[in-house]
C-alpha cells in the first residue's frame, strides 16, 4: 500500500513539473524573438534583391520633401565590427548632369528584439517605440577619426545619380546588435546589399 501511494505521489510531482515547465517561457522561446543573425561575409539584400546575376530594384516614386523613406532592420550580432553597404542605381536620369539624389542613414541598437519589434503587442516581441536606436553613421571609414559629435543623425547624400551608378558605405568599429538602414530618394530605383565582417572571426 505504501509503495502504491509513493508511486502515485511521484507521478503527481512529475506531472506538476511538466505542466509548470510547459507554461513557462523557455530560453529557446526568448531567443526566437530575436530572429536570426545574418551570416557574415555574405551579401544580404537590404533594398531590392540580387540572385545570381538578376537584380530587382526598389522603386522610389515619391519626392524627397514628402519623406519617401524606407527602413530595413537586420540583426548582425555583437561579434560583427565592420559593415559594408553596396548601393546600385537604375532608372535614374540617363542625361549627364541631370542625375537624381538619394540620402542614406545608418542606425544601431543593442536592445533585445530590435529587428523584430512591431507596432502592436505580440507575445515576447517588443513594441517599436520601446527600441532605442543610435546614430552609427559616424563609424564610416572617412569619419571614424572625427572628434566632433553631431546632435542630428548622420546623413549621406548621393547626388547626380545616373543609370548604372554605384557607391559604397563602409562602417568600422561597429558595436551593435542590430543595424537599421534608411534610404530616402525620388524618381530612382535602388538595390542595396549589406555584408558584415568580424576582425575576430575570419
Rosetta constraint file for C-alpha pairs under 8 A:
AtomPair CA 1 CA 5 HARMONIC 6.36 0.50
AtomPair CA 2 CA 6 HARMONIC 6.08 0.50
AtomPair CA 3 CA 7 HARMONIC 6.08 0.50
AtomPair CA 4 CA 8 HARMONIC 6.24 0.50
AtomPair CA 5 CA 9 HARMONIC 6.11 0.50
AtomPair CA 6 CA 10 HARMONIC 6.17 0.50
AtomPair CA 7 CA 11 HARMONIC 6.13 0.50
AtomPair CA 8 CA 12 HARMONIC 6.10 0.50
AtomPair CA 9 CA 13 HARMONIC 6.23 0.50
AtomPair CA 10 CA 14 HARMONIC 6.25 0.50
AtomPair CA 11 CA 15 HARMONIC 6.15 0.50
AtomPair CA 12 CA 16 HARMONIC 6.18 0.50
AtomPair CA 13 CA 17 HARMONIC 6.17 0.50
AtomPair CA 14 CA 18 HARMONIC 6.21 0.50
AtomPair CA 15 CA 19 HARMONIC 6.25 0.50
AtomPair CA 16 CA 20 HARMONIC 6.10 0.50
AtomPair CA 17 CA 21 HARMONIC 6.08 0.50
AtomPair CA 18 CA 22 HARMONIC 6.11 0.50
AtomPair CA 19 CA 23 HARMONIC 6.50 0.50
AtomPair CA 20 CA 24 HARMONIC 6.44 0.50
AtomPair CA 25 CA 29 HARMONIC 6.06 0.50
AtomPair CA 25 CA 30 HARMONIC 6.94 0.50
AtomPair CA 26 CA 30 HARMONIC 6.48 0.50
AtomPair CA 27 CA 31 HARMONIC 6.18 0.50
AtomPair CA 28 CA 32 HARMONIC 6.28 0.50
AtomPair CA 29 CA 33 HARMONIC 6.98 0.50
AtomPair CA 30 CA 34 HARMONIC 7.37 0.50
AtomPair CA 30 CA 124 HARMONIC 6.82 0.50
AtomPair CA 31 CA 35 HARMONIC 7.35 0.50
AtomPair CA 32 CA 36 HARMONIC 7.90 0.50
AtomPair CA 33 CA 113 HARMONIC 6.02 0.50
AtomPair CA 33 CA 116 HARMONIC 7.01 0.50
AtomPair CA 33 CA 124 HARMONIC 6.35 0.50
AtomPair CA 33 CA 125 HARMONIC 5.83 0.50
AtomPair CA 34 CA 75 HARMONIC 7.91 0.50
AtomPair CA 34 CA 112 HARMONIC 6.45 0.50
AtomPair CA 34 CA 113 HARMONIC 4.52 0.50
AtomPair CA 34 CA 114 HARMONIC 7.48 0.50
AtomPair CA 34 CA 115 HARMONIC 7.27 0.50
AtomPair CA 34 CA 116 HARMONIC 6.61 0.50
AtomPair CA 35 CA 75 HARMONIC 7.28 0.50
AtomPair CA 35 CA 113 HARMONIC 7.41 0.50
AtomPair CA 35 CA 115 HARMONIC 7.50 0.50
AtomPair CA 35 CA 116 HARMONIC 6.79 0.50
AtomPair CA 36 CA 75 HARMONIC 6.89 0.50
AtomPair CA 37 CA 74 HARMONIC 7.66 0.50
AtomPair CA 37 CA 75 HARMONIC 5.09 0.50
AtomPair CA 37 CA 76 HARMONIC 5.27 0.50
AtomPair CA 37 CA 77 HARMONIC 5.90 0.50
AtomPair CA 38 CA 44 HARMONIC 7.54 0.50
AtomPair CA 38 CA 74 HARMONIC 7.14 0.50
AtomPair CA 38 CA 75 HARMONIC 6.29 0.50
AtomPair CA 38 CA 76 HARMONIC 5.57 0.50
AtomPair CA 38 CA 77 HARMONIC 7.91 0.50
AtomPair CA 39 CA 76 HARMONIC 7.88 0.50
AtomPair CA 39 CA 196 HARMONIC 7.58 0.50
AtomPair CA 40 CA 80 HARMONIC 7.94 0.50
AtomPair CA 40 CA 195 HARMONIC 6.68 0.50
AtomPair CA 40 CA 196 HARMONIC 4.98 0.50
AtomPair CA 40 CA 197 HARMONIC 5.47 0.50
AtomPair CA 40 CA 198 HARMONIC 7.70 0.50
AtomPair CA 41 CA 195 HARMONIC 5.74 0.50
AtomPair CA 41 CA 196 HARMONIC 5.71 0.50
AtomPair CA 41 CA 197 HARMONIC 5.75 0.50
AtomPair CA 42 CA 195 HARMONIC 5.68 0.50
AtomPair CA 42 CA 196 HARMONIC 7.31 0.50
AtomPair CA 43 CA 193 HARMONIC 5.67 0.50
AtomPair CA 43 CA 194 HARMONIC 5.38 0.50
AtomPair CA 43 CA 195 HARMONIC 4.72 0.50
AtomPair CA 43 CA 196 HARMONIC 7.94 0.50
AtomPair CA 44 CA 193 HARMONIC 5.24 0.50
AtomPair CA 44 CA 194 HARMONIC 5.06 0.50
AtomPair CA 44 CA 195 HARMONIC 6.26 0.50
AtomPair CA 45 CA 49 HARMONIC 5.47 0.50
AtomPair CA 45 CA 50 HARMONIC 6.90 0.50
AtomPair CA 45 CA 192 HARMONIC 6.34 0.50
AtomPair CA 45 CA 193 HARMONIC 4.64 0.50
AtomPair CA 45 CA 194 HARMONIC 6.51 0.50
AtomPair CA 46 CA 72 HARMONIC 6.20 0.50
AtomPair CA 46 CA 181 HARMONIC 7.67 0.50
AtomPair CA 46 CA 191 HARMONIC 7.58 0.50
AtomPair CA 46 CA 192 HARMONIC 5.28 0.50
AtomPair CA 46 CA 193 HARMONIC 5.26 0.50
AtomPair CA 46 CA 194 HARMONIC 6.50 0.50
AtomPair CA 47 CA 57 HARMONIC 7.00 0.50
AtomPair CA 47 CA 58 HARMONIC 5.80 0.50
AtomPair CA 47 CA 72 HARMONIC 7.70 0.50
AtomPair CA 47 CA 190 HARMONIC 6.71 0.50
AtomPair CA 47 CA 191 HARMONIC 5.11 0.50
AtomPair CA 47 CA 192 HARMONIC 4.82 0.50
AtomPair CA 47 CA 193 HARMONIC 6.95 0.50
AtomPair CA 48 CA 55 HARMONIC 7.44 0.50
AtomPair CA 48 CA 56 HARMONIC 5.12 0.50
AtomPair CA 48 CA 57 HARMONIC 4.50 0.50
AtomPair CA 48 CA 58 HARMONIC 4.83 0.50
AtomPair CA 48 CA 190 HARMONIC 7.09 0.50
AtomPair CA 48 CA 191 HARMONIC 5.07 0.50
AtomPair CA 48 CA 192 HARMONIC 6.77 0.50
AtomPair CA 49 CA 55 HARMONIC 5.77 0.50
AtomPair CA 49 CA 56 HARMONIC 4.98 0.50
AtomPair CA 49 CA 57 HARMONIC 6.74 0.50
AtomPair CA 49 CA 191 HARMONIC 6.87 0.50
AtomPair CA 50 CA 54 HARMONIC 5.76 0.50
AtomPair CA 50 CA 55 HARMONIC 4.50 0.50
AtomPair CA 50 CA 56 HARMONIC 6.34 0.50
AtomPair CA 51 CA 55 HARMONIC 6.52 0.50
AtomPair CA 55 CA 191 HARMONIC 7.55 0.50
AtomPair CA 56 CA 191 HARMONIC 7.02 0.50
AtomPair CA 57 CA 90 HARMONIC 7.43 0.50
AtomPair CA 57 CA 189 HARMONIC 5.55 0.50
AtomPair CA 57 CA 190 HARMONIC 5.20 0.50
AtomPair CA 57 CA 191 HARMONIC 4.95 0.50
AtomPair CA 58 CA 189 HARMONIC 5.30 0.50
AtomPair CA 58 CA 190 HARMONIC 5.25 0.50
AtomPair CA 58 CA 191 HARMONIC 6.27 0.50
AtomPair CA 59 CA 187 HARMONIC 7.65 0.50
AtomPair CA 59 CA 188 HARMONIC 6.13 0.50
AtomPair CA 59 CA 189 HARMONIC 4.29 0.50
AtomPair CA 59 CA 190 HARMONIC 6.58 0.50
AtomPair CA 60 CA 68 HARMONIC 7.21 0.50
AtomPair CA 60 CA 184 HARMONIC 7.97 0.50
AtomPair CA 60 CA 185 HARMONIC 5.86 0.50
AtomPair CA 60 CA 186 HARMONIC 5.10 0.50
AtomPair CA 60 CA 187 HARMONIC 5.59 0.50
AtomPair CA 60 CA 188 HARMONIC 5.46 0.50
AtomPair CA 60 CA 189 HARMONIC 5.85 0.50
AtomPair CA 60 CA 190 HARMONIC 7.90 0.50
AtomPair CA 61 CA 186 HARMONIC 5.47 0.50
AtomPair CA 61 CA 187 HARMONIC 4.89 0.50
AtomPair CA 61 CA 188 HARMONIC 6.93 0.50
AtomPair CA 62 CA 66 HARMONIC 6.94 0.50
AtomPair CA 62 CA 67 HARMONIC 7.96 0.50
AtomPair CA 62 CA 68 HARMONIC 5.58 0.50
AtomPair CA 62 CA 185 HARMONIC 7.67 0.50
AtomPair CA 62 CA 186 HARMONIC 5.46 0.50
AtomPair CA 62 CA 187 HARMONIC 6.91 0.50
AtomPair CA 63 CA 67 HARMONIC 7.00 0.50
AtomPair CA 63 CA 68 HARMONIC 6.28 0.50
AtomPair CA 63 CA 185 HARMONIC 7.05 0.50
AtomPair CA 63 CA 186 HARMONIC 4.91 0.50
AtomPair CA 63 CA 187 HARMONIC 7.39 0.50
AtomPair CA 64 CA 68 HARMONIC 5.97 0.50
AtomPair CA 64 CA 184 HARMONIC 6.56 0.50
AtomPair CA 64 CA 185 HARMONIC 5.91 0.50
AtomPair CA 64 CA 186 HARMONIC 5.84 0.50
AtomPair CA 67 CA 184 HARMONIC 6.78 0.50
AtomPair CA 68 CA 184 HARMONIC 5.61 0.50
AtomPair CA 68 CA 185 HARMONIC 6.62 0.50
AtomPair CA 68 CA 186 HARMONIC 7.41 0.50
AtomPair CA 69 CA 182 HARMONIC 6.67 0.50
AtomPair CA 69 CA 183 HARMONIC 5.47 0.50
AtomPair CA 69 CA 184 HARMONIC 4.34 0.50
AtomPair CA 69 CA 185 HARMONIC 7.18 0.50
AtomPair CA 70 CA 182 HARMONIC 5.66 0.50
AtomPair CA 70 CA 183 HARMONIC 5.45 0.50
AtomPair CA 70 CA 184 HARMONIC 6.64 0.50
AtomPair CA 71 CA 180 HARMONIC 6.41 0.50
AtomPair CA 71 CA 181 HARMONIC 5.52 0.50
AtomPair CA 71 CA 182 HARMONIC 4.42 0.50
AtomPair CA 71 CA 183 HARMONIC 6.58 0.50
AtomPair CA 72 CA 180 HARMONIC 5.50 0.50
AtomPair CA 72 CA 181 HARMONIC 5.29 0.50
AtomPair CA 72 CA 182 HARMONIC 6.65 0.50
AtomPair CA 73 CA 115 HARMONIC 5.23 0.50
AtomPair CA 73 CA 178 HARMONIC 6.94 0.50
AtomPair CA 73 CA 179 HARMONIC 5.65 0.50
AtomPair CA 73 CA 180 HARMONIC 4.28 0.50
AtomPair CA 73 CA 181 HARMONIC 6.48 0.50
AtomPair CA 74 CA 115 HARMONIC 5.65 0.50
AtomPair CA 74 CA 178 HARMONIC 5.65 0.50
AtomPair CA 74 CA 179 HARMONIC 5.39 0.50
AtomPair CA 74 CA 180 HARMONIC 6.49 0.50
AtomPair CA 75 CA 114 HARMONIC 7.62 0.50
AtomPair CA 75 CA 115 HARMONIC 5.94 0.50
AtomPair CA 75 CA 177 HARMONIC 5.96 0.50
AtomPair CA 75 CA 178 HARMONIC 4.25 0.50
AtomPair CA 75 CA 179 HARMONIC 6.33 0.50
AtomPair CA 76 CA 80 HARMONIC 6.53 0.50
AtomPair CA 76 CA 176 HARMONIC 7.65 0.50
AtomPair CA 76 CA 177 HARMONIC 5.73 0.50
AtomPair CA 76 CA 178 HARMONIC 5.41 0.50
AtomPair CA 76 CA 179 HARMONIC 6.79 0.50
AtomPair CA 76 CA 196 HARMONIC 7.35 0.50
AtomPair CA 77 CA 176 HARMONIC 7.13 0.50
AtomPair CA 77 CA 177 HARMONIC 4.68 0.50
AtomPair CA 77 CA 178 HARMONIC 6.78 0.50
AtomPair CA 78 CA 175 HARMONIC 6.46 0.50
AtomPair CA 78 CA 176 HARMONIC 5.78 0.50
AtomPair CA 78 CA 177 HARMONIC 5.03 0.50
AtomPair CA 79 CA 198 HARMONIC 6.39 0.50
AtomPair CA 79 CA 200 HARMONIC 7.56 0.50
AtomPair CA 80 CA 174 HARMONIC 6.92 0.50
AtomPair CA 80 CA 175 HARMONIC 7.45 0.50
AtomPair CA 80 CA 196 HARMONIC 6.41 0.50
AtomPair CA 80 CA 197 HARMONIC 5.64 0.50
AtomPair CA 80 CA 198 HARMONIC 4.65 0.50
AtomPair CA 80 CA 199 HARMONIC 7.76 0.50
AtomPair CA 81 CA 172 HARMONIC 5.92 0.50
AtomPair CA 81 CA 173 HARMONIC 4.90 0.50
AtomPair CA 81 CA 174 HARMONIC 4.32 0.50
AtomPair CA 81 CA 175 HARMONIC 6.26 0.50
AtomPair CA 81 CA 196 HARMONIC 7.70 0.50
AtomPair CA 81 CA 197 HARMONIC 6.45 0.50
AtomPair CA 81 CA 198 HARMONIC 5.28 0.50
AtomPair CA 81 CA 199 HARMONIC 6.84 0.50
AtomPair CA 82 CA 170 HARMONIC 7.39 0.50
AtomPair CA 82 CA 171 HARMONIC 5.55 0.50
AtomPair CA 82 CA 172 HARMONIC 4.48 0.50
AtomPair CA 82 CA 173 HARMONIC 6.17 0.50
AtomPair CA 82 CA 174 HARMONIC 5.90 0.50
AtomPair CA 82 CA 196 HARMONIC 5.80 0.50
AtomPair CA 82 CA 197 HARMONIC 5.14 0.50
AtomPair CA 82 CA 198 HARMONIC 6.16 0.50
AtomPair CA 82 CA 199 HARMONIC 7.86 0.50
AtomPair CA 83 CA 170 HARMONIC 5.97 0.50
AtomPair CA 83 CA 171 HARMONIC 5.11 0.50
AtomPair CA 83 CA 172 HARMONIC 6.61 0.50
AtomPair CA 83 CA 174 HARMONIC 7.47 0.50
AtomPair CA 83 CA 194 HARMONIC 6.91 0.50
AtomPair CA 83 CA 195 HARMONIC 5.84 0.50
AtomPair CA 83 CA 196 HARMONIC 4.56 0.50
AtomPair CA 83 CA 197 HARMONIC 6.39 0.50
AtomPair CA 84 CA 168 HARMONIC 7.06 0.50
AtomPair CA 84 CA 169 HARMONIC 5.77 0.50
AtomPair CA 84 CA 170 HARMONIC 4.45 0.50
AtomPair CA 84 CA 171 HARMONIC 6.21 0.50
AtomPair CA 84 CA 194 HARMONIC 5.57 0.50
AtomPair CA 84 CA 195 HARMONIC 5.22 0.50
AtomPair CA 84 CA 196 HARMONIC 6.42 0.50
AtomPair CA 85 CA 168 HARMONIC 5.57 0.50
AtomPair CA 85 CA 169 HARMONIC 5.10 0.50
AtomPair CA 85 CA 170 HARMONIC 6.41 0.50
AtomPair CA 85 CA 192 HARMONIC 6.55 0.50
AtomPair CA 85 CA 193 HARMONIC 5.63 0.50
AtomPair CA 85 CA 194 HARMONIC 4.54 0.50
AtomPair CA 85 CA 195 HARMONIC 6.60 0.50
AtomPair CA 86 CA 166 HARMONIC 7.43 0.50
AtomPair CA 86 CA 167 HARMONIC 6.27 0.50
AtomPair CA 86 CA 168 HARMONIC 4.74 0.50
AtomPair CA 86 CA 169 HARMONIC 6.80 0.50
AtomPair CA 86 CA 192 HARMONIC 5.57 0.50
AtomPair CA 86 CA 193 HARMONIC 5.28 0.50
AtomPair CA 86 CA 194 HARMONIC 6.44 0.50
AtomPair CA 87 CA 166 HARMONIC 5.42 0.50
AtomPair CA 87 CA 167 HARMONIC 5.25 0.50
AtomPair CA 87 CA 168 HARMONIC 5.85 0.50
AtomPair CA 87 CA 190 HARMONIC 6.97 0.50
AtomPair CA 87 CA 191 HARMONIC 5.87 0.50
AtomPair CA 87 CA 192 HARMONIC 4.56 0.50
AtomPair CA 87 CA 193 HARMONIC 6.76 0.50
AtomPair CA 88 CA 164 HARMONIC 6.77 0.50
AtomPair CA 88 CA 165 HARMONIC 6.00 0.50
AtomPair CA 88 CA 166 HARMONIC 4.35 0.50
AtomPair CA 88 CA 167 HARMONIC 6.69 0.50
AtomPair CA 88 CA 190 HARMONIC 5.69 0.50
AtomPair CA 88 CA 191 HARMONIC 5.14 0.50
AtomPair CA 88 CA 192 HARMONIC 6.38 0.50
AtomPair CA 89 CA 161 HARMONIC 7.21 0.50
AtomPair CA 89 CA 162 HARMONIC 7.17 0.50
AtomPair CA 89 CA 163 HARMONIC 5.96 0.50
AtomPair CA 89 CA 164 HARMONIC 5.55 0.50
AtomPair CA 89 CA 165 HARMONIC 5.47 0.50
AtomPair CA 89 CA 166 HARMONIC 6.21 0.50
AtomPair CA 89 CA 188 HARMONIC 7.15 0.50
AtomPair CA 89 CA 189 HARMONIC 5.75 0.50
AtomPair CA 89 CA 190 HARMONIC 4.72 0.50
AtomPair CA 89 CA 191 HARMONIC 6.47 0.50
AtomPair CA 90 CA 162 HARMONIC 7.43 0.50
AtomPair CA 90 CA 163 HARMONIC 4.79 0.50
AtomPair CA 90 CA 164 HARMONIC 5.74 0.50
AtomPair CA 90 CA 165 HARMONIC 7.62 0.50
AtomPair CA 90 CA 188 HARMONIC 6.49 0.50
AtomPair CA 90 CA 189 HARMONIC 5.11 0.50
AtomPair CA 90 CA 190 HARMONIC 6.32 0.50
AtomPair CA 91 CA 163 HARMONIC 5.89 0.50
AtomPair CA 91 CA 187 HARMONIC 7.76 0.50
AtomPair CA 91 CA 188 HARMONIC 5.45 0.50
AtomPair CA 91 CA 189 HARMONIC 5.74 0.50
AtomPair CA 92 CA 99 HARMONIC 6.51 0.50
AtomPair CA 92 CA 100 HARMONIC 6.18 0.50
AtomPair CA 92 CA 161 HARMONIC 6.52 0.50
AtomPair CA 92 CA 162 HARMONIC 5.30 0.50
AtomPair CA 92 CA 163 HARMONIC 5.18 0.50
AtomPair CA 92 CA 187 HARMONIC 6.64 0.50
AtomPair CA 92 CA 188 HARMONIC 4.77 0.50
AtomPair CA 92 CA 189 HARMONIC 6.92 0.50
AtomPair CA 93 CA 98 HARMONIC 6.01 0.50
AtomPair CA 93 CA 99 HARMONIC 5.08 0.50
AtomPair CA 93 CA 100 HARMONIC 6.62 0.50
AtomPair CA 93 CA 161 HARMONIC 7.24 0.50
AtomPair CA 93 CA 162 HARMONIC 5.27 0.50
AtomPair CA 93 CA 163 HARMONIC 6.29 0.50
AtomPair CA 94 CA 98 HARMONIC 7.64 0.50
AtomPair CA 94 CA 99 HARMONIC 7.42 0.50
AtomPair CA 94 CA 162 HARMONIC 5.67 0.50
AtomPair CA 94 CA 163 HARMONIC 5.70 0.50
AtomPair CA 95 CA 99 HARMONIC 7.16 0.50
AtomPair CA 95 CA 162 HARMONIC 7.47 0.50
AtomPair CA 96 CA 162 HARMONIC 7.45 0.50
AtomPair CA 97 CA 160 HARMONIC 6.53 0.50
AtomPair CA 98 CA 160 HARMONIC 6.49 0.50
AtomPair CA 98 CA 162 HARMONIC 7.80 0.50
AtomPair CA 99 CA 159 HARMONIC 6.95 0.50
AtomPair CA 99 CA 160 HARMONIC 3.85 0.50
AtomPair CA 99 CA 161 HARMONIC 4.37 0.50
AtomPair CA 99 CA 162 HARMONIC 5.08 0.50
AtomPair CA 100 CA 159 HARMONIC 6.19 0.50
AtomPair CA 100 CA 160 HARMONIC 5.22 0.50
AtomPair CA 100 CA 161 HARMONIC 4.81 0.50
AtomPair CA 100 CA 162 HARMONIC 6.98 0.50
AtomPair CA 100 CA 186 HARMONIC 7.16 0.50
AtomPair CA 100 CA 187 HARMONIC 7.08 0.50
AtomPair CA 100 CA 188 HARMONIC 6.89 0.50
AtomPair CA 101 CA 157 HARMONIC 7.06 0.50
AtomPair CA 101 CA 158 HARMONIC 5.55 0.50
AtomPair CA 101 CA 159 HARMONIC 4.35 0.50
AtomPair CA 101 CA 160 HARMONIC 6.01 0.50
AtomPair CA 101 CA 161 HARMONIC 6.06 0.50
AtomPair CA 101 CA 185 HARMONIC 6.22 0.50
AtomPair CA 101 CA 186 HARMONIC 7.03 0.50
AtomPair CA 102 CA 157 HARMONIC 5.88 0.50
AtomPair CA 102 CA 158 HARMONIC 5.13 0.50
AtomPair CA 102 CA 159 HARMONIC 6.52 0.50
AtomPair CA 102 CA 161 HARMONIC 7.99 0.50
AtomPair CA 102 CA 183 HARMONIC 7.08 0.50
AtomPair CA 102 CA 184 HARMONIC 5.65 0.50
AtomPair CA 102 CA 185 HARMONIC 4.24 0.50
AtomPair CA 102 CA 186 HARMONIC 7.03 0.50
AtomPair CA 103 CA 155 HARMONIC 6.34 0.50
AtomPair CA 103 CA 156 HARMONIC 5.46 0.50
AtomPair CA 103 CA 157 HARMONIC 4.48 0.50
AtomPair CA 103 CA 158 HARMONIC 6.08 0.50
AtomPair CA 103 CA 183 HARMONIC 5.76 0.50
AtomPair CA 103 CA 184 HARMONIC 5.07 0.50
AtomPair CA 103 CA 185 HARMONIC 6.29 0.50
AtomPair CA 104 CA 155 HARMONIC 5.56 0.50
AtomPair CA 104 CA 156 HARMONIC 5.01 0.50
AtomPair CA 104 CA 157 HARMONIC 6.53 0.50
AtomPair CA 104 CA 181 HARMONIC 7.28 0.50
AtomPair CA 104 CA 182 HARMONIC 5.49 0.50
AtomPair CA 104 CA 183 HARMONIC 4.64 0.50
AtomPair CA 104 CA 184 HARMONIC 6.43 0.50
AtomPair CA 105 CA 137 HARMONIC 6.49 0.50
AtomPair CA 105 CA 153 HARMONIC 7.11 0.50
AtomPair CA 105 CA 154 HARMONIC 6.09 0.50
AtomPair CA 105 CA 155 HARMONIC 4.92 0.50
AtomPair CA 105 CA 156 HARMONIC 6.31 0.50
AtomPair CA 105 CA 181 HARMONIC 6.07 0.50
AtomPair CA 105 CA 182 HARMONIC 5.06 0.50
AtomPair CA 105 CA 183 HARMONIC 6.73 0.50
AtomPair CA 106 CA 135 HARMONIC 6.47 0.50
AtomPair CA 106 CA 136 HARMONIC 5.98 0.50
AtomPair CA 106 CA 137 HARMONIC 5.36 0.50
AtomPair CA 106 CA 154 HARMONIC 7.67 0.50
AtomPair CA 106 CA 179 HARMONIC 6.99 0.50
AtomPair CA 106 CA 180 HARMONIC 5.71 0.50
AtomPair CA 106 CA 181 HARMONIC 4.78 0.50
AtomPair CA 106 CA 182 HARMONIC 6.20 0.50
AtomPair CA 107 CA 133 HARMONIC 6.03 0.50
AtomPair CA 107 CA 134 HARMONIC 5.40 0.50
AtomPair CA 107 CA 135 HARMONIC 4.64 0.50
AtomPair CA 107 CA 136 HARMONIC 5.31 0.50
AtomPair CA 107 CA 137 HARMONIC 6.90 0.50
AtomPair CA 107 CA 179 HARMONIC 5.80 0.50
AtomPair CA 107 CA 180 HARMONIC 5.00 0.50
AtomPair CA 107 CA 181 HARMONIC 6.58 0.50
AtomPair CA 108 CA 133 HARMONIC 5.47 0.50
AtomPair CA 108 CA 134 HARMONIC 5.29 0.50
AtomPair CA 108 CA 135 HARMONIC 6.31 0.50
AtomPair CA 108 CA 136 HARMONIC 6.00 0.50
AtomPair CA 108 CA 176 HARMONIC 5.56 0.50
AtomPair CA 108 CA 177 HARMONIC 7.24 0.50
AtomPair CA 108 CA 178 HARMONIC 5.56 0.50
AtomPair CA 108 CA 179 HARMONIC 4.73 0.50
AtomPair CA 108 CA 180 HARMONIC 6.19 0.50
AtomPair CA 109 CA 114 HARMONIC 6.48 0.50
AtomPair CA 109 CA 131 HARMONIC 7.50 0.50
AtomPair CA 109 CA 132 HARMONIC 6.15 0.50
AtomPair CA 109 CA 133 HARMONIC 4.82 0.50
AtomPair CA 109 CA 134 HARMONIC 6.28 0.50
AtomPair CA 109 CA 176 HARMONIC 5.53 0.50
AtomPair CA 109 CA 177 HARMONIC 5.88 0.50
AtomPair CA 109 CA 178 HARMONIC 5.24 0.50
AtomPair CA 109 CA 179 HARMONIC 6.75 0.50
AtomPair CA 110 CA 114 HARMONIC 7.19 0.50
AtomPair CA 110 CA 132 HARMONIC 7.85 0.50
AtomPair CA 110 CA 176 HARMONIC 5.31 0.50
AtomPair CA 110 CA 177 HARMONIC 4.76 0.50
AtomPair CA 110 CA 178 HARMONIC 6.48 0.50
AtomPair CA 111 CA 131 HARMONIC 6.16 0.50
AtomPair CA 111 CA 132 HARMONIC 6.81 0.50
AtomPair CA 111 CA 177 HARMONIC 7.33 0.50
AtomPair CA 112 CA 126 HARMONIC 7.96 0.50
AtomPair CA 113 CA 117 HARMONIC 5.93 0.50
AtomPair CA 113 CA 125 HARMONIC 6.56 0.50
AtomPair CA 113 CA 126 HARMONIC 6.34 0.50
AtomPair CA 114 CA 126 HARMONIC 7.78 0.50
AtomPair CA 114 CA 128 HARMONIC 7.92 0.50
AtomPair CA 114 CA 131 HARMONIC 6.00 0.50
AtomPair CA 114 CA 177 HARMONIC 7.89 0.50
AtomPair CA 114 CA 178 HARMONIC 6.30 0.50
AtomPair CA 115 CA 178 HARMONIC 6.37 0.50
AtomPair CA 115 CA 179 HARMONIC 7.93 0.50
AtomPair CA 116 CA 125 HARMONIC 6.96 0.50
AtomPair CA 116 CA 126 HARMONIC 7.63 0.50
AtomPair CA 117 CA 125 HARMONIC 5.99 0.50
AtomPair CA 117 CA 126 HARMONIC 4.98 0.50
AtomPair CA 117 CA 127 HARMONIC 5.09 0.50
AtomPair CA 117 CA 128 HARMONIC 4.89 0.50
AtomPair CA 117 CA 131 HARMONIC 7.59 0.50
AtomPair CA 118 CA 122 HARMONIC 7.85 0.50
AtomPair CA 118 CA 125 HARMONIC 7.36 0.50
AtomPair CA 118 CA 126 HARMONIC 6.77 0.50
AtomPair CA 118 CA 127 HARMONIC 5.08 0.50
AtomPair CA 118 CA 128 HARMONIC 5.21 0.50
AtomPair CA 119 CA 127 HARMONIC 5.49 0.50
AtomPair CA 119 CA 128 HARMONIC 5.48 0.50
AtomPair CA 119 CA 129 HARMONIC 7.65 0.50
AtomPair CA 120 CA 127 HARMONIC 6.36 0.50
AtomPair CA 121 CA 125 HARMONIC 7.13 0.50
AtomPair CA 121 CA 126 HARMONIC 7.20 0.50
AtomPair CA 121 CA 127 HARMONIC 6.27 0.50
AtomPair CA 122 CA 126 HARMONIC 7.56 0.50
AtomPair CA 126 CA 130 HARMONIC 6.58 0.50
AtomPair CA 126 CA 131 HARMONIC 7.55 0.50
AtomPair CA 127 CA 131 HARMONIC 7.21 0.50
AtomPair CA 135 CA 153 HARMONIC 5.61 0.50
AtomPair CA 135 CA 154 HARMONIC 6.72 0.50
AtomPair CA 136 CA 140 HARMONIC 7.97 0.50
AtomPair CA 136 CA 154 HARMONIC 7.77 0.50
AtomPair CA 136 CA 174 HARMONIC 7.58 0.50
AtomPair CA 137 CA 153 HARMONIC 7.44 0.50
AtomPair CA 137 CA 154 HARMONIC 5.22 0.50
AtomPair CA 137 CA 155 HARMONIC 7.34 0.50
AtomPair CA 137 CA 171 HARMONIC 7.44 0.50
AtomPair CA 138 CA 143 HARMONIC 5.56 0.50
AtomPair CA 138 CA 144 HARMONIC 6.02 0.50
AtomPair CA 138 CA 154 HARMONIC 6.65 0.50
AtomPair CA 139 CA 143 HARMONIC 6.36 0.50
AtomPair CA 139 CA 144 HARMONIC 4.99 0.50
AtomPair CA 139 CA 171 HARMONIC 5.09 0.50
AtomPair CA 139 CA 172 HARMONIC 5.65 0.50
AtomPair CA 139 CA 173 HARMONIC 6.70 0.50
AtomPair CA 139 CA 174 HARMONIC 6.83 0.50
AtomPair CA 140 CA 144 HARMONIC 5.70 0.50
AtomPair CA 140 CA 169 HARMONIC 6.94 0.50
AtomPair CA 140 CA 170 HARMONIC 5.46 0.50
AtomPair CA 140 CA 171 HARMONIC 4.22 0.50
AtomPair CA 140 CA 172 HARMONIC 6.22 0.50
AtomPair CA 141 CA 170 HARMONIC 6.01 0.50
AtomPair CA 141 CA 171 HARMONIC 5.85 0.50
AtomPair CA 141 CA 172 HARMONIC 6.20 0.50
AtomPair CA 144 CA 172 HARMONIC 7.69 0.50
AtomPair CA 150 CA 154 HARMONIC 7.68 0.50
AtomPair CA 161 CA 165 HARMONIC 6.30 0.50
AtomPair CA 197 CA 201 HARMONIC 7.95 0.50
AtomPair CA 197 CA 202 HARMONIC 7.86 0.50
AtomPair CA 198 CA 202 HARMONIC 6.74 0.50
